[in-house]
């Protein structure tokens, strides 16, 4: 899992891991969610990966675009 930079220091996200058709997002409360092309849409997964790599905006995107469209809650 990579550390999420959170350049504005206003995110609930602590880390992420991505693969060819998914992104796993770890939140500071310990919850980890897996979003997939199937559950959230491939365009949304691409944008989530871009935001994760940039270190800004991922939490807001999840809250407004894909909130409950995760494939699995892991913890």
N, C-alpha and C positions, 0 to 999 in steps of 0.2 A: 504494500500500500504506500503510495506517495503522499507526502505531506502537502496539504492544500495551503498555499501561501497566504491567502486572504489579505490582499494588499490594503484594503480599507479597514481591516480589523473589526468587521461587523457581521461576520458569518458564523453560523452554527456548524459549519463543516470543518472537519479536521483532516480528512484525507480522501484519496480516491485511487482507484485502480481501473484501468480500462483494457479491453480486449477487442477483438475484431467486431463483435456485435453487441457489446454491453459496456456498462460502466457501473462500478460499485462505488457508493458514496458513503463515507463514514462521518457520522455527526458527533459533535462534542459530547453528547449525552450517552454515547456508546452504541447507538443504533447504526446498523449498516444495511443499506438498501441496494439491491441490484436492479438496475433498469436495463432493459434489452430493446433491440430493434422491434421485436414483436410486441412488447408491453407498452412502450412509449413512442415508437416510431423512429425510423432510422434518421430522419432529419433532426429530431430532438436529441438523439444520442450523439450525433455529430456535433451539435451545438454544445451539449453538456461537456463533451471531451474538450472542445475549444476553450470553453470558459474555465474548466478545471485546470488546463495547462496555463492559462493566462493568470490564474489566481484571483479572479474577481468576477462576481456576478452569478456564480453557480447556484447559490442558495436562493436568490431572487428568482432565477429561471425555474428552479424546481417548484417553488411556491406558486408561481403564476402559470406554468405551462404543463407540468407533468406530476404534480404533487402525489397523487395516489395511483399513478400508472406504473408502479414498480412491479417487477416479476416476483420478487421475494424480499422479505424482511429477514435478515440473517441474525440479528441480535436485538 
